[in-house]
Amino acid sequence: MGNAQIATNSNSPARQITQQLNDEDFGVSKRQVERDLDQLSQSFALVCNDKGKPYGWHWMEGASVDIPAISAAEALSLTMVEKVLKPLVPKSVLQSIDPRLNQAKEKLSKLQQHSDSLVQRGVSTYVVARVDPYEDVLLFAIHRMVKADLVEDKAAKPPEGFKLSTYLEQGALQFSDGKELRLRARINDNLTMHLKETPLSPDQAITTTSSTNLLVATVADSWQLRWWILSQGDQIEVAEPVELRKEIQASLKNALQNYQTYNV
């Protein structure tokens, strides 16, 4: 941006910065400057004061102008380091790296997201999106977002070969690694009626015998499956896989142990 000066303790309006650049023979418009400032603020400790018009830009308090750019991965690492060190070291130690920590927080608060899809799971809505400069498709819970601004940049195309249906079939919304298992379980009449109306999978089969109902279904090997099984209480008994049966058995044993002693 040429030799345009941005204040450290007061606000520099985009119009003023534009004039400085034009005075140095940089043919730029106010809109171009505003866009560049917004992009620079994602890597450097630049802050926009939008509490009053005209909006002004300034360096973050405690920031050094020679702080190098920071990537999203570095910003996340620094934020995690701060959380670990904060209760362990004197405040004066962290103050020495405050500019870098503030820059990391600012970076994480302004990640540019390219949204591909919106999906609903229960009462929660998720955005299937990518974050610059990465191509990985991730899930972002809308209820965890504080603020989102629409940018005028050209919309980015989804990664080559990406299909939402395939992404979901691989277990994305169940937070699994995409692995599946063949569930075999004995279920009571009440759960049988419920699963006939809302099957666990397309290949679900329920066989009724004189003593029980046998459920067979191919499902994602996920925490949600375990949560669902445990929530059914005595309405279900897992038979296979044996590893899953042992895992559920251990959870129920621990839960029962909590009720063995009267501590109310």
C-alpha positions as CSV (number, residue, x, y, z in Angstrom):
1,M,0.0,0.0,0.0
2,G,2.9,2.4,-0.7
3,N,3.9,4.7,2.1
4,A,0.4,5.4,3.4
5,Q,0.6,5.9,7.2
6,I,-1.8,4.1,9.6
7,A,-2.0,5.5,13.1
8,T,-1.2,3.5,16.2
9,N,-3.3,5.5,18.6
10,S,-6.0,7.1,16.5
11,N,-8.1,6.2,13.5
12,S,-7.1,6.7,9.9
13,P,-10.1,6.8,7.6
14,A,-9.9,4.9,4.3
15,R,-10.5,8.2,2.4
16,Q,-7.3,9.7,4.0
17,I,-5.3,6.6,3.2
18,T,-6.6,6.7,-0.4
19,Q,-5.5,10.4,-0.7
20,Q,-2.0,9.6,0.6
21,L,-1.6,6.8,-2.0
22,N,-2.9,8.9,-4.9
23,D,-0.5,11.7,-3.8
24,E,2.2,9.1,-4.4
25,D,0.9,8.3,-7.9
26,F,-0.9,5.1,-6.9
27,G,-4.1,5.1,-8.9
28,V,-6.5,3.5,-6.4
29,S,-10.1,4.0,-5.4
30,K,-11.5,4.3,-1.9
31,R,-13.3,0.9,-2.4
32,Q,-10.0,-0.7,-3.4
33,V,-8.3,0.6,-0.3
34,E,-11.1,-0.6,1.9
35,R,-11.0,-4.1,0.4
36,D,-7.2,-4.3,0.8
37,L,-7.4,-3.1,4.4
38,D,-10.0,-5.8,5.1
39,Q,-7.8,-8.5,3.6
40,L,-4.6,-7.2,5.4
41,S,-6.5,-7.2,8.7
42,Q,-6.8,-11.0,8.4
43,S,-3.0,-11.3,8.5
44,F,-1.9,-8.3,10.5
45,A,-2.9,-6.5,13.7
46,L,-5.1,-3.9,11.9
47,V,-8.4,-3.0,13.4
48,C,-11.4,-1.2,11.9
49,N,-13.2,1.1,14.3
50,D,-16.8,0.9,12.9
51,K,-18.5,2.6,15.9
52,G,-18.9,5.8,14.0
53,K,-18.6,7.2,10.4
54,P,-16.3,7.6,8.7
55,Y,-14.8,4.2,9.7
56,G,-11.2,4.4,10.8
57,W,-8.3,2.0,10.8
58,H,-5.5,1.7,13.4
59,W,-2.9,-0.7,14.6
60,M,-4.1,-2.9,17.5
61,E,-2.9,-1.7,20.9
62,G,0.4,-3.1,21.7
63,A,1.0,-4.3,18.2
64,S,4.3,-3.8,16.4
65,V,4.3,-2.7,12.8
66,D,7.0,-5.2,11.9
67,I,5.0,-8.2,13.1
68,P,5.1,-10.8,10.2
69,A,1.9,-12.3,8.8
70,I,0.4,-15.2,10.7
71,S,-1.4,-18.2,9.2
72,A,-4.6,-19.6,10.5
73,A,-2.8,-22.7,11.8
74,E,-0.2,-20.5,13.6
75,A,-3.0,-18.4,15.1
76,L,-4.8,-21.5,16.4
77,S,-1.6,-22.9,17.9
78,L,-0.8,-19.6,19.7
79,T,-4.3,-19.4,21.1
80,M,-4.0,-22.9,22.5
81,V,-0.6,-22.1,23.9
82,E,-2.0,-19.1,25.7
83,K,-4.7,-21.1,27.3
84,V,-2.2,-23.7,28.6
85,L,0.4,-21.1,29.9
86,K,-2.0,-18.5,31.3
87,P,-2.6,-20.3,34.7
88,L,1.1,-21.4,34.9
89,V,3.2,-18.4,34.3
90,P,3.3,-14.8,35.6
91,K,1.2,-12.3,33.8
92,S,4.3,-10.3,32.9
93,V,5.7,-13.2,30.9
94,L,2.6,-13.3,28.6
95,Q,2.6,-9.5,28.2
96,S,5.9,-9.8,26.3
97,I,4.1,-11.7,23.5
98,D,0.7,-9.9,23.8
99,P,1.0,-8.3,20.3
100,R,1.4,-11.8,18.8
101,L,-1.4,-13.3,20.9
102,N,-3.7,-10.4,20.0
103,Q,-2.8,-10.9,16.3
104,A,-3.7,-14.6,16.6
105,K,-7.1,-13.8,18.1
106,E,-7.8,-11.2,15.5
107,K,-6.9,-13.7,12.7
108,L,-9.2,-16.4,14.1
109,S,-12.1,-13.9,14.4
110,K,-11.8,-13.0,10.7
111,L,-11.4,-16.2,8.9
112,Q,-12.9,-16.0,5.4
113,Q,-15.2,-18.9,4.9
114,H,-16.5,-20.4,1.6
115,S,-19.8,-22.0,2.3
116,D,-20.8,-24.9,0.2
117,S,-24.0,-26.2,1.9
118,L,-26.3,-26.0,4.8
119,V,-27.3,-29.2,6.6
120,Q,-29.7,-29.8,9.5
121,R,-29.2,-32.4,12.2
122,G,-31.9,-32.4,14.8
123,V,-32.3,-28.8,16.1
124,S,-28.8,-27.9,15.0
125,T,-27.8,-26.3,11.7
126,Y,-24.3,-26.7,10.2
127,V,-22.4,-25.0,7.4
128,V,-20.4,-27.2,5.2
129,A,-17.5,-24.9,4.2
130,R,-13.8,-24.3,3.6
131,V,-11.6,-21.7,5.3
132,D,-9.0,-19.8,3.3
133,P,-6.4,-20.8,2.3
134,Y,-7.3,-24.5,2.9
135,E,-9.3,-26.8,0.7
136,D,-10.5,-29.2,3.5
137,V,-14.3,-29.3,3.8
138,L,-15.3,-28.9,7.4
139,L,-18.5,-28.5,9.5
140,F,-19.2,-25.3,11.4
141,A,-22.1,-25.1,13.9
142,I,-24.1,-21.9,13.2
143,H,-25.1,-21.7,16.9
144,R,-21.4,-21.2,17.8
145,M,-20.9,-18.3,15.4
146,V,-20.9,-14.8,16.9
147,K,-20.9,-12.7,13.7
148,A,-20.7,-13.3,10.0
149,D,-20.2,-10.6,7.3
150,L,-21.0,-11.1,3.6
151,V,-18.0,-10.3,1.4
152,E,-18.2,-9.1,-2.2
153,D,-15.5,-11.4,-3.5
154,K,-16.4,-13.9,-6.2
155,A,-17.8,-17.0,-4.7
156,A,-15.3,-19.9,-4.6
157,K,-16.2,-23.2,-6.3
158,P,-16.4,-26.4,-4.2
159,P,-13.3,-28.7,-4.4
160,E,-13.2,-30.8,-7.6
161,G,-15.1,-34.0,-7.1
162,F,-16.9,-32.9,-3.9
163,K,-20.4,-34.1,-3.5
164,L,-22.5,-33.3,-0.5
165,S,-24.3,-36.7,-0.6
166,T,-21.0,-38.6,-0.6
167,Y,-19.7,-36.4,2.2
168,L,-22.7,-37.2,4.4
169,E,-22.7,-40.9,3.5
170,Q,-19.1,-41.0,4.8
171,G,-20.4,-40.1,8.3
172,A,-19.5,-36.4,8.4
173,L,-22.5,-35.4,10.5
174,Q,-22.1,-38.2,12.9
175,F,-18.5,-37.0,13.6
176,S,-17.0,-40.4,12.8
177,D,-14.1,-41.4,10.6
178,G,-16.4,-42.9,8.0
179,K,-16.2,-46.5,9.2
180,E,-19.3,-48.6,9.5
181,L,-20.3,-51.6,11.5
182,R,-22.9,-54.3,11.3
183,L,-25.2,-53.9,14.4
184,R,-27.1,-56.9,15.7
185,A,-29.3,-56.4,18.8
186,R,-32.3,-57.6,20.6
187,I,-35.0,-55.0,21.1
188,N,-38.4,-54.8,22.7
189,D,-41.7,-54.3,21.1
190,N,-41.8,-50.6,21.8
191,L,-38.5,-49.9,20.1
192,T,-39.4,-52.3,17.3
193,M,-42.4,-50.2,16.4
194,H,-40.4,-47.0,16.5
195,L,-37.6,-48.3,14.3
196,K,-40.1,-49.6,11.7
197,E,-41.3,-46.0,11.3
198,T,-37.8,-44.5,11.4
199,P,-35.2,-47.1,10.3
200,L,-31.5,-46.8,11.3
201,S,-30.3,-47.6,7.8
202,P,-31.6,-48.5,4.3
203,D,-30.7,-52.2,4.9
204,Q,-32.3,-52.4,8.4
205,A,-34.1,-55.7,9.1
206,I,-36.1,-56.7,12.1
207,T,-37.1,-60.4,12.7
208,T,-39.6,-61.2,15.3
209,T,-39.4,-64.5,17.2
210,S,-41.4,-66.0,20.0
211,S,-39.0,-64.5,22.6
212,T,-37.6,-61.2,21.1
213,N,-37.1,-59.0,18.1
214,L,-33.8,-59.2,16.3
215,L,-32.4,-56.0,14.8
216,V,-29.8,-56.0,12.1
217,A,-28.5,-52.8,10.4
218,T,-25.4,-51.3,8.9
219,V,-24.6,-48.0,10.7
220,A,-21.8,-45.5,11.1
221,D,-19.4,-46.4,13.9
222,S,-19.7,-43.1,15.8
223,W,-20.3,-41.6,19.2
224,Q,-23.8,-40.8,18.1
225,L,-24.5,-44.5,17.8
226,R,-23.3,-45.2,21.3
227,W,-25.3,-42.2,22.7
228,W,-28.4,-43.6,21.0
229,I,-27.9,-47.1,22.3
230,L,-27.3,-45.9,25.9
231,S,-30.4,-43.6,25.7
232,Q,-32.6,-46.6,25.0
233,G,-31.9,-48.2,28.4
234,D,-33.4,-51.7,28.8
235,Q,-35.1,-51.5,25.4
236,I,-32.1,-52.8,23.6
237,E,-29.3,-55.4,24.1
238,V,-26.3,-55.2,21.7
239,A,-25.2,-58.7,20.6
240,E,-22.6,-57.8,17.9
241,P,-20.0,-56.5,17.3
242,V,-18.6,-58.0,20.5
243,E,-16.4,-55.0,21.1
244,L,-19.3,-52.6,21.0
245,R,-21.3,-54.9,23.4
246,K,-18.4,-54.8,25.9
247,E,-18.2,-51.0,25.6
248,I,-21.9,-50.5,26.2
249,Q,-21.8,-53.1,29.0
250,A,-18.9,-51.2,30.7
251,S,-20.8,-47.8,30.4
252,L,-24.0,-49.3,31.9
253,K,-22.0,-51.0,34.7
254,N,-20.4,-47.6,35.6
255,A,-23.8,-45.9,35.6
256,L,-25.2,-48.6,37.9
257,Q,-22.3,-48.2,40.2
258,N,-23.2,-44.5,40.7
259,Y,-26.5,-45.6,42.2
260,Q,-25.1,-48.2,44.6
261,T,-24.3,-45.7,47.3
262,Y,-26.9,-43.3,48.6
263,N,-25.2,-39.9,48.7
264,V,-28.1,-37.5,48.3
